[in-house]
Protein backbone atom coordinates (compact mmCIF):
# COMPACT_ATOMS: atom_id res chain seq x y z
CA UNK A 1 0.00 0.00 0.00
CA UNK A 2 1.22 3.52 -0.80
CA UNK A 3 2.08 5.00 2.61
CA UNK A 4 1.92 8.57 1.25
CA UNK A 5 -1.77 8.18 0.34
CA UNK A 6 -4.26 9.26 2.99
CA UNK A 7 -6.35 6.33 4.06
CA UNK A 8 -10.15 6.64 3.89
CA UNK A 9 -12.40 6.35 6.92
CA UNK A 10 -13.61 2.99 5.57
CA UNK A 11 -10.05 1.65 5.47
CA UNK A 12 -9.28 3.01 8.94
CA UNK A 13 -12.44 1.48 10.42
CA UNK A 14 -11.57 -1.94 8.98
CA UNK A 15 -8.05 -1.69 10.39
CA UNK A 16 -9.33 -0.48 13.76
CA UNK A 17 -11.78 -3.38 13.93
CA UNK A 18 -8.74 -5.62 13.45
CA UNK A 19 -7.21 -4.09 16.60
CA UNK A 20 -4.99 -1.59 14.81
CA UNK A 21 -5.11 1.10 17.50
CA UNK A 22 -3.13 3.58 15.40
CA UNK A 23 -5.94 3.45 12.80
CA UNK A 24 -8.48 4.40 15.48
CA UNK A 25 -6.17 7.18 16.71
CA UNK A 26 -6.10 8.50 13.14
CA UNK A 27 -9.92 8.52 13.08
CA UNK A 28 -9.94 10.41 16.38
CA UNK A 29 -7.41 12.92 15.06
CA UNK A 30 -9.39 13.37 11.84
CA UNK A 31 -12.81 13.91 13.45
CA UNK A 32 -12.21 15.28 16.96
CA UNK A 33 -11.97 18.96 15.95
CA UNK A 34 -15.28 18.85 14.10
CA UNK A 35 -17.02 16.88 16.84
CA UNK A 36 -15.73 19.23 19.55
CA UNK A 37 -16.97 22.22 17.55
CA UNK A 38 -20.40 20.61 17.17
CA UNK A 39 -20.62 19.74 20.87
CA UNK A 40 -19.57 23.22 21.91
CA UNK A 41 -22.17 24.80 19.66
CA UNK A 42 -24.83 22.47 21.03
CA UNK A 43 -23.90 22.81 24.71
CA UNK A 44 -22.37 26.32 24.85
CA UNK A 45 -19.94 25.10 27.53
CA UNK A 46 -16.28 24.18 26.89
CA UNK A 47 -15.90 21.76 29.80
CA UNK A 48 -19.09 19.89 28.89
CA UNK A 49 -18.00 19.75 25.25
CA UNK A 50 -14.58 18.35 26.23
CA UNK A 51 -16.16 15.75 28.54
CA UNK A 52 -18.63 14.61 25.91
CA UNK A 53 -15.91 14.56 23.24
CA UNK A 54 -14.00 12.02 25.34
CA UNK A 55 -17.18 10.03 26.01
CA UNK A 56 -18.02 10.05 22.29
CA UNK A 57 -14.74 8.54 21.17
CA UNK A 58 -14.58 6.12 24.10
CA UNK A 59 -18.06 4.89 23.20
CA UNK A 60 -17.07 4.66 19.52
CA UNK A 61 -14.00 2.62 20.43
CA UNK A 62 -15.98 0.28 22.70
CA UNK A 63 -18.71 -0.22 20.08
CA UNK A 64 -16.65 -0.23 16.90
CA UNK A 65 -17.17 -3.96 16.36
CA UNK A 66 -20.93 -3.30 16.26
CA UNK A 67 -20.59 -0.52 13.68
CA UNK A 68 -22.15 -2.08 10.57
CA UNK A 69 -20.90 0.64 8.22
CA UNK A 70 -24.36 1.24 6.75
CA UNK A 71 -23.65 4.92 7.32
CA UNK A 72 -20.31 6.70 7.10
CA UNK A 73 -18.04 6.82 10.16
CA UNK A 74 -18.55 10.61 10.10
CA UNK A 75 -22.32 10.21 10.43
CA UNK A 76 -21.97 7.48 13.06
CA UNK A 77 -19.61 9.48 15.29
CA UNK A 78 -21.80 12.58 14.86
CA UNK A 79 -24.79 10.55 15.98
CA UNK A 80 -22.97 9.30 19.09
CA UNK A 81 -21.90 12.84 20.03
CA UNK A 82 -25.38 14.26 19.42
CA UNK A 83 -26.97 11.50 21.50
CA UNK A 84 -24.67 12.29 24.44
CA UNK A 85 -25.56 15.98 24.15
CA UNK A 86 -29.28 15.20 23.93
CA UNK A 87 -29.06 12.97 27.02
CA UNK A 88 -27.33 15.77 28.91
CA UNK A 89 -29.99 18.31 27.88
CA UNK A 90 -32.84 15.96 28.77
CA UNK A 91 -31.26 15.11 32.12
CA UNK A 92 -30.96 18.82 32.92
CA UNK A 93 -34.48 19.51 31.62
CA UNK A 94 -33.24 22.04 29.05
CA UNK A 95 -35.09 20.62 26.06
CA UNK A 96 -38.72 21.62 25.92
CA UNK A 97 -40.91 19.99 23.33
CA UNK A 98 -42.76 22.44 21.13
CA UNK A 99 -45.71 21.42 19.02
CA UNK A 100 -45.22 22.19 15.37
CA UNK A 101 -48.97 22.75 15.13
CA UNK A 102 -48.95 25.61 17.65
CA UNK A 103 -50.12 28.90 16.15
CA UNK A 104 -46.95 30.55 17.47
CA UNK A 105 -43.80 29.14 19.05
CA UNK A 106 -41.63 30.99 21.54
CA UNK A 107 -38.06 30.71 22.77
CA UNK A 108 -37.36 29.97 26.44
CA UNK A 109 -37.06 33.74 26.95
CA UNK A 110 -40.56 34.30 25.56
CA UNK A 111 -39.40 35.67 22.20
CA UNK A 112 -41.75 34.56 19.39
CA UNK A 113 -40.17 32.49 16.66
CA UNK A 114 -40.93 34.03 13.27
CA UNK A 115 -43.24 32.35 10.81
CA UNK A 116 -42.49 34.52 7.80
CA UNK A 117 -39.30 35.73 6.18
CA UNK A 118 -38.60 39.31 7.12
CA UNK A 119 -37.21 41.94 4.79
CA UNK A 120 -33.49 41.37 4.31
CA UNK A 121 -32.76 44.19 1.92
CA UNK A 122 -29.61 45.16 3.84
CA UNK A 123 -26.60 43.33 2.44
CA UNK A 124 -24.64 41.89 5.42
CA UNK A 125 -21.48 41.67 3.31
CA UNK A 126 -21.54 45.45 2.83
CA UNK A 127 -22.74 46.40 6.29
CA UNK A 128 -20.50 44.21 8.42
CA UNK A 129 -16.96 42.98 8.27
CA UNK A 130 -16.68 39.22 7.88
CA UNK A 131 -15.60 38.77 11.52
CA UNK A 132 -18.58 40.73 12.83
CA UNK A 133 -20.96 38.74 10.66
CA UNK A 134 -19.53 35.45 11.94
CA UNK A 135 -19.86 36.67 15.55
CA UNK A 136 -23.44 37.75 14.87
CA UNK A 137 -24.28 34.40 13.30
CA UNK A 138 -22.64 32.45 16.15
CA UNK A 139 -24.60 34.51 18.67
CA UNK A 140 -27.83 33.92 16.76
CA UNK A 141 -27.19 30.16 16.58
CA UNK A 142 -26.49 30.12 20.32
CA UNK A 143 -29.83 31.90 20.92
CA UNK A 144 -31.81 29.21 19.08
CA UNK A 145 -33.83 26.93 21.36
CA UNK A 146 -32.08 23.52 21.51
CA UNK A 147 -34.74 21.71 19.46
CA UNK A 148 -34.03 24.03 16.53
CA UNK A 149 -30.27 24.49 17.15
CA UNK A 150 -29.62 20.73 16.95
CA UNK A 151 -31.38 20.36 13.61
CA UNK A 152 -29.76 23.49 12.16
CA UNK A 153 -26.23 22.48 13.19
CA UNK A 154 -26.58 18.90 11.98
CA UNK A 155 -28.20 19.83 8.67
CA UNK A 156 -26.71 23.19 7.66
CA UNK A 157 -23.36 23.16 9.47
CA UNK A 158 -22.46 19.46 9.49
CA UNK A 159 -24.06 18.88 6.09
CA UNK A 160 -26.01 15.76 7.01
CA UNK A 161 -29.07 14.86 4.97
CA UNK A 162 -32.60 15.35 6.29
CA UNK A 163 -32.88 11.57 6.59
CA UNK A 164 -29.64 11.31 8.59
CA UNK A 165 -30.73 14.12 10.92
CA UNK A 166 -34.13 12.45 11.35
CA UNK A 167 -32.38 9.22 12.36
CA UNK A 168 -30.10 10.93 14.85
CA UNK A 169 -32.86 13.05 16.39
CA UNK A 170 -35.49 10.27 16.23
CA UNK A 171 -37.84 12.54 14.27
CA UNK A 172 -39.73 12.22 11.02
CA UNK A 173 -38.14 13.82 7.96
CA UNK A 174 -41.04 16.28 7.80
CA UNK A 175 -40.40 17.32 11.42
CA UNK A 176 -36.72 17.90 10.56
CA UNK A 177 -37.72 20.06 7.59
CA UNK A 178 -40.18 22.04 9.69
CA UNK A 179 -37.69 22.65 12.51
CA UNK A 180 -34.98 23.54 10.01
CA UNK A 181 -37.25 26.09 8.35
CA UNK A 182 -38.11 27.64 11.71
CA UNK A 183 -34.43 27.76 12.70
CA UNK A 184 -33.49 29.47 9.42
CA UNK A 185 -36.33 31.99 9.75
CA UNK A 186 -35.39 32.75 13.35
CA UNK A 187 -31.73 33.25 12.40
CA UNK A 188 -32.59 35.42 9.44
CA UNK A 189 -34.96 37.55 11.51
CA UNK A 190 -32.46 37.96 14.34
CA UNK A 191 -29.57 38.81 12.02
CA UNK A 192 -31.72 41.26 10.06
CA UNK A 193 -32.70 42.96 13.31
CA UNK A 194 -29.06 43.23 14.41
CA UNK A 195 -28.00 44.58 11.02
CA UNK A 196 -30.61 47.34 11.25
CA UNK A 197 -29.23 48.33 14.64
ZIFEN-V781984 format. One record per residue. N is the residue number from 1. RES is the residue in three letters. SS is DSSP state (H for helix, E for strand, L for the rest). PSI is psi in whole degrees, -180 to 180 (999 if undefined). NEAR is the number of other ideal C-beta (glycine too) atoms within 8 Angstrom. Layout:
n = [N:N]
res = [RES:RES]
ss = [SS:SS]
psi = [PSI:PSI]
near = [NEAR:NEAR]
This chain:
n = [1:2:3:4:5:6:7:8:9:10:11:12:13:14:15:16:17:18:19:20:21:22:23:24:25:26:27:28:29:30:31:32:33:34:35:36:37:38:39:40:41:42:43:44:45:46:47:48:49:50:51:52:53:54:55:56:57:58:59:60:61:62:63:64:65:66:67:68:69:70:71:72:73:74:75:76:77:78:79:80:81:82:83:84:85:86:87:88:89:90:91:92:93:94:95:96:97:98:99:100:101:102:103:104:105:106:107:108:109:110:111:112:113:114:115:116:117:118:119:120:121:122:123:124:125:126:127:128:129:130:131:132:133:134:135:136:137:138:139:140:141:142:143:144:145:146:147:148:149:150:151:152:153:154:155:156:157:158:159:160:161:162:163:164:165:166:167:168:169:170:171:172:173:174:175:176:177:178:179:180:181:182:183:184:185:186:187:188:189:190:191:192:193:194:195:196:197]
res = [UNK:UNK:UNK:UNK:UNK:UNK:UNK:UNK:UNK:UNK:UNK:UNK:UNK:UNK:UNK:UNK:UNK:UNK:UNK:UNK:UNK:UNK:UNK:UNK:UNK:UNK:UNK:UNK:UNK:UNK:UNK:UNK:UNK:UNK:UNK:UNK:UNK:UNK:UNK:UNK:UNK:UNK:UNK:UNK:UNK:UNK:UNK:UNK:UNK:UNK:UNK:UNK:UNK:UNK:UNK:UNK:UNK:UNK:UNK:UNK:UNK:UNK:UNK:UNK:UNK:UNK:UNK:UNK:UNK:UNK:UNK:UNK:UNK:UNK:UNK:UNK:UNK:UNK:UNK:UNK:UNK:UNK:UNK:UNK:UNK:UNK:UNK:UNK:UNK:UNK:UNK:UNK:UNK:UNK:UNK:UNK:UNK:UNK:UNK:UNK:UNK:UNK:UNK:UNK:UNK:UNK:UNK:UNK:UNK:UNK:UNK:UNK:UNK:UNK:UNK:UNK:UNK:UNK:UNK:UNK:UNK:UNK:UNK:UNK:UNK:UNK:UNK:UNK:UNK:UNK:UNK:UNK:UNK:UNK:UNK:UNK:UNK:UNK:UNK:UNK:UNK:UNK:UNK:UNK:UNK:UNK:UNK:UNK:UNK:UNK:UNK:UNK:UNK:UNK:UNK:UNK:UNK:UNK:UNK:UNK:UNK:UNK:UNK:UNK:UNK:UNK:UNK:UNK:UNK:UNK:UNK:UNK:UNK:UNK:UNK:UNK:UNK:UNK:UNK:UNK:UNK:UNK:UNK:UNK:UNK:UNK:UNK:UNK:UNK:UNK:UNK:UNK:UNK:UNK:UNK:UNK:UNK]
ss = [L:L:L:L:L:L:L:L:H:H:H:H:H:H:H:H:H:L:L:L:H:H:H:H:H:H:H:H:H:H:H:H:H:H:H:H:H:H:H:H:H:H:H:L:L:H:H:H:H:H:H:H:H:H:H:H:H:H:H:H:H:H:H:H:H:H:L:L:L:L:L:L:H:H:H:H:H:H:H:H:H:H:H:H:H:H:H:H:H:H:H:H:L:L:L:L:L:L:L:L:L:L:L:L:L:E:L:L:L:L:L:E:L:L:L:L:L:L:L:L:L:L:L:H:H:H:H:L:L:H:H:H:H:H:H:H:H:H:H:H:H:H:H:L:L:H:H:H:H:H:H:H:H:H:H:H:H:L:L:L:L:H:H:H:H:H:H:H:H:L:L:L:H:H:H:H:H:H:H:H:H:H:H:H:H:H:H:H:H:H:H:H:H:H:H:H:L]
psi = [141:111:-18:-16:135:130:145:164:-38:-47:-44:-39:-45:-43:-42:-37:-26:20:30:96:-28:-30:-41:-40:-37:-38:-43:-48:-40:-36:-11:-37:-44:-41:-40:-45:-43:-48:-40:-42:-33:-44:-26:33:120:-44:-44:-41:-42:-43:-46:-27:-46:-43:-39:-51:-29:-45:-42:-43:-45:-28:10:-37:-24:-11:114:-3:27:-28:170:158:-38:-47:-41:-47:-33:-40:-43:-48:-45:-39:-41:-43:-42:-42:-41:-46:-44:-41:-38:-1:27:-15:120:131:136:128:133:-9:-6:144:-30:136:152:152:174:-26:3:11:126:137:134:151:-18:154:125:171:124:54:-19:129:112:-27:-30:-40:-40:152:158:-44:-43:-38:-43:-44:-40:-45:-44:-42:-40:-41:-42:-29:-13:139:146:-39:-26:-37:-43:-51:-43:-47:-43:-41:-54:-27:-48:-20:20:157:163:-39:-42:-43:-42:-42:-44:-44:-5:49:167:159:-37:-35:-38:-47:-42:-46:-37:-43:-45:-40:-45:-42:-43:-47:-44:-42:-44:-43:-40:-43:-43:-35:-36:-27:999]
near = [3:4:4:3:6:3:8:6:10:8:9:15:14:8:10:13:9:6:5:8:7:6:13:12:8:10:15:9:7:8:11:10:6:8:14:11:8:15:16:11:13:13:11:6:7:6:6:10:13:9:8:14:13:8:9:14:12:8:10:13:8:6:8:11:5:5:11:4:7:3:7:6:13:8:10:11:14:14:11:11:14:14:9:13:13:11:8:11:10:9:6:6:5:7:9:7:5:8:6:7:3:7:2:7:8:8:10:6:4:5:6:7:13:11:5:5:7:9:4:7:4:9:6:10:6:5:7:9:5:6:6:8:11:8:8:13:10:9:8:13:12:9:7:13:10:10:11:14:14:13:15:16:13:15:14:8:9:10:5:10:6:10:7:11:14:13:8:12:12:5:10:6:9:6:10:15:9:9:14:14:8:12:13:10:13:13:13:12:11:10:12:12:9:9:11:6:4]
